[in-house]
Amino acid sequence: MIRSLFVLIFALFLTACATQDGVPEKVSLGDFRLGHNVVVASKMQKGPVSRDATEEEWVAALTSAINTRFGQYEGDQLYHFGVSVEGYMLAPPGVPLVYTPKSALIINVTLWDDESAQKLNEAVHQITVLESTDEDSVIIGSGWGRTKEEQLEGLSFNAARAIQRWMLEQSETYGWFTPNEVVMPADAEKPQREVTTR
């Protein structure tokens, strides 16, 4: 498990592949209202040549990103998040044009329905996200231009957005949330890049 996790992260930071996020400007999560937001990082693995980050730093960054994205919903039903940080790679300074590592984050997500006290997804949903890139970070790598804190914040932002996208897909396919409201994401005009795995 640990070996495969490192292989995945290593592959991610050697490439800049990512797909454009498909979350529309206006999104509906029906009767969703954020209840508990539990983030843990006790079993996380650090990828090769990564900057160090503590459990507390990851928990704080992800908790804040999830609260910001999902705290805007005012539906009639409480839902709870259980999020586990599985692995990460925070890019150190590289060699421009030759070696420009990319930051990555792997999390497991479980969503609970408060009313039924049951999981909406029986098997944990795993999400992998890459950092957002700009012209400078592509050329010299984000390790030069971004602090560790900025990398943590950016990956957590992308992770929260990936969770939202997954929830939208599940709601459309399985009717997870009763129709109730439409809201604007707080960051609808801020494009991000992500990779998700199921």
Secondary structure, DSSP 8 states (H G I E B T S, - for coil): -HHHHHHHHHHHHH----EE----SSB--TTEEEEEEEEE-TT-EE-TT-----HHHHHHHHHHHHHHHHTT---SEEEEEEEEEEEEE-----BTTTB----EEEEEEEEEETTTTEESSSS-EEEEEE----HHHHHH-HHHHS-HHHHHHHHHHHHHHHHHHHHHHHHHHH--S-S---B--TTTTS--EE----
